[in-house]
Amino acid sequence: MPLLVKHLTLASDLRRSSDIEKIVGIGIDGLLNVFSLQTIRRDDFCHLLVKLGLLPHLVVGFRNFLGNLLEEVGGRR
Protein backbone atom coordinates (compact mmCIF):
# COMPACT_ATOMS: atom_id res chain seq x y z
CA MET A 1 0.00 0.00 0.00
CA PRO A 2 2.74 2.52 0.68
CA LEU A 3 3.90 2.11 -2.91
CA LEU A 4 0.40 2.71 -4.29
CA VAL A 5 0.07 5.89 -2.24
CA LYS A 6 3.55 6.97 -3.35
CA HIS A 7 2.37 6.66 -6.95
CA LEU A 8 -0.40 9.14 -6.17
CA THR A 9 1.99 11.68 -4.70
CA LEU A 10 3.55 12.00 -8.14
CA ALA A 11 0.32 13.61 -9.36
CA SER A 12 1.84 17.07 -8.92
CA ASP A 13 4.28 16.17 -11.73
CA LEU A 14 1.64 15.00 -14.22
CA ARG A 15 2.33 17.80 -16.68
CA ARG A 16 5.97 16.76 -17.03
CA SER A 17 5.54 13.25 -18.36
CA SER A 18 2.96 10.83 -19.71
CA ASP A 19 4.87 8.09 -17.85
CA ILE A 20 4.08 9.81 -14.54
CA GLU A 21 0.43 9.98 -15.58
CA LYS A 22 0.49 6.20 -16.11
CA ILE A 23 2.12 5.64 -12.71
CA VAL A 24 -0.52 7.77 -10.97
CA GLY A 25 -3.20 5.79 -12.81
CA ILE A 26 -1.66 2.55 -11.57
CA GLY A 27 -1.75 3.91 -8.01
CA ILE A 28 -5.42 4.84 -8.29
CA ASP A 29 -6.36 1.50 -9.87
CA GLY A 30 -4.43 -0.38 -7.20
CA LEU A 31 -6.15 1.43 -4.34
CA LEU A 32 -9.57 0.94 -5.93
CA ASN A 33 -8.82 -2.77 -6.30
CA VAL A 34 -7.92 -3.00 -2.62
CA PHE A 35 -11.19 -1.28 -1.72
CA SER A 36 -13.12 -3.73 -3.90
CA LEU A 37 -11.73 -6.81 -2.14
CA GLN A 38 -14.53 -8.64 -0.38
CA THR A 39 -12.20 -10.13 2.26
CA ILE A 40 -11.16 -6.77 3.76
CA ARG A 41 -13.59 -4.41 5.46
CA ARG A 42 -13.26 -0.87 4.15
CA ASP A 43 -12.91 0.62 7.62
CA ASP A 44 -9.99 -1.75 8.31
CA PHE A 45 -8.32 -0.45 5.16
CA CYS A 46 -8.81 3.16 6.30
CA HIS A 47 -7.43 2.35 9.75
CA LEU A 48 -4.37 0.81 8.10
CA LEU A 49 -3.81 3.96 6.02
CA VAL A 50 -3.90 6.02 9.20
CA LYS A 51 -1.66 3.62 11.13
CA LEU A 52 0.96 3.65 8.36
CA GLY A 53 0.83 7.45 8.17
CA LEU A 54 -0.29 7.33 4.54
CA LEU A 55 -3.55 9.23 4.79
CA PRO A 56 -2.00 12.73 4.47
CA HIS A 57 -0.04 11.59 1.41
CA LEU A 58 -3.17 10.07 -0.08
CA VAL A 59 -5.08 13.33 0.38
CA VAL A 60 -2.30 15.36 -1.24
CA GLY A 61 -2.02 12.93 -4.13
CA PHE A 62 -5.74 12.95 -4.88
CA ARG A 63 -5.90 16.75 -4.53
CA ASN A 64 -3.03 17.18 -7.01
CA PHE A 65 -4.51 14.64 -9.39
CA LEU A 66 -7.95 16.26 -9.35
CA GLY A 67 -6.43 19.74 -9.67
CA ASN A 68 -4.54 18.68 -12.78
CA LEU A 69 -7.62 17.01 -14.17
CA LEU A 70 -9.74 20.14 -13.64
CA GLU A 71 -7.06 22.28 -15.29
CA GLU A 72 -7.07 19.99 -18.33
CA VAL A 73 -10.85 20.08 -18.60
CA GLY A 74 -10.91 23.86 -18.14
CA GLY A 75 -8.22 24.33 -20.80
CA ARG A 76 -10.21 22.36 -23.38
CA ARG A 77 -13.23 24.68 -23.30
Backbone as CSV, one residue per row, in Angstrom:
resi,resn,N_x,N_y,N_z,CA_x,CA_y,CA_z,C_x,C_y,C_z
1,MET,0.797,-1.199,0.000,0.000,0.000,0.000,0.842,1.266,0.000
2,PRO,1.932,1.300,0.734,2.740,2.524,0.676,3.181,2.865,-0.744
3,LEU,3.469,1.864,-1.529,3.897,2.109,-2.908,2.759,2.689,-3.749
4,LEU,1.553,2.181,-3.554,0.405,2.708,-4.294,0.161,4.173,-3.950
5,VAL,0.260,4.498,-2.671,0.068,5.887,-2.244,1.205,6.753,-2.779
6,LYS,2.417,6.228,-2.791,3.552,6.968,-3.347,3.313,7.306,-4.814
7,HIS,2.705,6.386,-5.546,2.366,6.660,-6.947,1.459,7.875,-7.057
8,LEU,0.530,8.007,-6.123,-0.399,9.141,-6.170,0.285,10.466,-5.863
9,THR,1.319,10.429,-5.048,1.986,11.679,-4.701,2.728,12.274,-5.892
10,LEU,2.916,11.487,-6.924,3.546,11.999,-8.145,2.584,12.827,-8.982
11,ALA,1.341,12.915,-8.564,0.320,13.610,-9.356,0.673,15.068,-9.592
12,SER,1.460,15.667,-8.721,1.837,17.068,-8.921,2.761,17.225,-10.120
13,ASP,3.355,16.128,-10.595,4.278,16.167,-11.728,3.637,15.667,-13.024
14,LEU,2.319,15.576,-13.064,1.636,14.998,-14.221,1.954,15.729,-15.521
15,ARG,2.112,17.029,-15.455,2.331,17.804,-16.680,3.688,17.519,-17.303
16,ARG,4.609,16.974,-16.521,5.969,16.760,-17.031,6.119,15.516,-17.886
17,SER,5.285,14.511,-17.666,5.541,13.251,-18.360,4.280,12.397,-18.440
18,SER,4.089,11.765,-19.582,2.965,10.826,-19.709,3.243,9.558,-18.903
19,ASP,4.526,9.252,-18.673,4.867,8.091,-17.846,4.390,8.297,-16.411
20,ILE,4.540,9.511,-15.905,4.081,9.808,-14.543,2.565,9.687,-14.486
21,GLU,1.888,10.113,-15.536,0.428,9.984,-15.582,0.030,8.514,-15.492
22,LYS,0.767,7.640,-16.166,0.486,6.204,-16.109,0.731,5.650,-14.706
23,ILE,1.797,6.109,-14.062,2.120,5.642,-12.711,1.031,6.057,-11.731
24,VAL,0.562,7.293,-11.843,-0.518,7.767,-10.972,-1.777,6.932,-11.225
25,GLY,-2.057,6.634,-12.479,-3.200,5.789,-12.807,-3.089,4.405,-12.189
26,ILE,-1.892,3.851,-12.196,-1.662,2.545,-11.566,-1.940,2.624,-10.069
27,GLY,-1.496,3.718,-9.444,-1.747,3.907,-8.014,-3.230,3.971,-7.698
28,ILE,-3.973,4.724,-8.507,-5.421,4.843,-8.294,-6.101,3.493,-8.510
29,ASP,-5.768,2.812,-9.600,-6.359,1.501,-9.872,-6.051,0.510,-8.753
30,GLY,-4.819,0.537,-8.269,-4.435,-0.382,-7.199,-5.224,-0.145,-5.930
31,LEU,-5.381,1.123,-5.556,-6.149,1.434,-4.345,-7.623,1.068,-4.520
32,LEU,-8.173,1.324,-5.690,-9.566,0.944,-5.934,-9.737,-0.565,-5.875
33,ASN,-8.750,-1.305,-6.369,-8.820,-2.767,-6.300,-8.769,-3.261,-4.860
34,VAL,-7.970,-2.613,-4.027,-7.917,-3.001,-2.615,-9.272,-2.738,-1.963
35,PHE,-9.881,-1.592,-2.281,-11.193,-1.280,-1.718,-12.263,-2.266,-2.183
36,SER,-12.104,-2.827,-3.365,-13.123,-3.726,-3.899,-12.983,-5.162,-3.396
37,LEU,-11.902,-5.464,-2.681,-11.733,-6.813,-2.138,-12.847,-7.111,-1.142
38,GLN,-13.447,-8.254,-1.272,-14.534,-8.637,-0.377,-14.026,-9.160,0.962
39,THR,-12.739,-9.519,1.039,-12.203,-10.125,2.257,-11.743,-9.090,3.278
40,ILE,-11.636,-7.822,2.863,-11.162,-6.772,3.762,-12.272,-5.745,3.947
41,ARG,-12.593,-5.454,5.199,-13.586,-4.414,5.455,-12.965,-3.056,5.144
42,ARG,-13.755,-2.182,4.575,-13.257,-0.874,4.154,-12.735,-0.063,5.331
43,ASP,-13.385,-0.158,6.481,-12.909,0.616,7.619,-11.562,0.099,8.114
44,ASP,-11.301,-1.209,7.952,-9.987,-1.748,8.307,-8.908,-1.164,7.391
45,PHE,-9.243,-1.020,6.128,-8.317,-0.446,5.163,-8.000,1.002,5.539
46,CYS,-9.016,1.762,5.909,-8.812,3.160,6.301,-7.977,3.256,7.578
47,HIS,-8.231,2.373,8.518,-7.434,2.346,9.750,-5.973,2.050,9.437
48,LEU,-5.738,1.154,8.498,-4.373,0.812,8.103,-3.676,2.009,7.463
49,LEU,-4.385,2.749,6.617,-3.809,3.957,6.020,-3.382,4.950,7.095
50,VAL,-4.222,5.106,8.110,-3.896,6.024,9.204,-2.714,5.497,10.004
51,LYS,-2.732,4.221,10.331,-1.665,3.619,11.131,-0.302,3.730,10.440
52,LEU,-0.296,3.566,9.114,0.958,3.654,8.359,1.371,5.100,8.052
53,GLY,0.515,6.047,8.421,0.832,7.450,8.167,0.679,7.841,6.706
54,LEU,-0.148,7.099,5.971,-0.287,7.331,4.541,-1.459,8.236,4.178
55,LEU,-2.362,8.453,5.112,-3.553,9.231,4.789,-3.231,10.649,4.318
56,PRO,-2.325,11.385,4.975,-1.998,12.726,4.466,-1.430,12.702,3.046
57,HIS,-0.617,11.709,2.754,-0.041,11.586,1.410,-1.126,11.264,0.383
58,LEU,-2.067,10.428,0.793,-3.167,10.072,-0.085,-4.019,11.298,-0.412
59,VAL,-4.289,12.113,0.586,-5.080,13.328,0.378,-4.361,14.273,-0.579
60,VAL,-3.073,14.477,-0.367,-2.296,15.364,-1.241,-2.268,14.822,-2.669
61,GLY,-2.071,13.532,-2.800,-2.024,12.927,-4.129,-3.323,13.089,-4.887
62,PHE,-4.444,12.792,-4.218,-5.737,12.948,-4.882,-6.025,14.414,-5.203
63,ARG,-5.671,15.321,-4.281,-5.898,16.748,-4.530,-5.106,17.208,-5.751
64,ASN,-3.850,16.807,-5.852,-3.029,17.182,-7.010,-3.584,16.581,-8.297
65,PHE,-3.982,15.322,-8.216,-4.515,14.645,-9.391,-5.790,15.333,-9.879
66,LEU,-6.702,15.611,-8.958,-7.953,16.262,-9.346,-7.715,17.687,-9.831
67,GLY,-6.759,18.391,-9.212,-6.432,19.739,-9.675,-5.922,19.736,-11.101
68,ASN,-5.049,18.803,-11.408,-4.537,18.681,-12.780,-5.640,18.307,-13.751
69,LEU,-6.518,17.426,-13.326,-7.623,17.010,-14.175,-8.558,18.188,-14.467
70,LEU,-8.859,18.979,-13.449,-9.737,20.139,-13.643,-9.075,21.186,-14.544
71,GLU,-7.768,21.353,-14.421,-7.060,22.284,-15.294,-7.132,21.839,-16.755
72,GLU,-6.980,20.531,-16.981,-7.071,19.988,-18.333,-8.459,20.211,-18.917
73,VAL,-9.482,19.924,-18.132,-10.848,20.082,-18.598,-11.143,21.563,-18.852
74,GLY,-10.697,22.431,-17.975,-10.910,23.860,-18.136,-10.180,24.420,-19.343
75,GLY,-9.018,23.878,-19.661,-8.224,24.331,-20.800,-8.793,23.895,-22.131
76,ARG,-9.640,22.887,-22.131,-10.207,22.361,-23.377,-11.435,23.135,-23.829
77,ARG,-11.995,23.947,-22.945,-13.228,24.681,-23.302,-12.973,25.790,-24.239
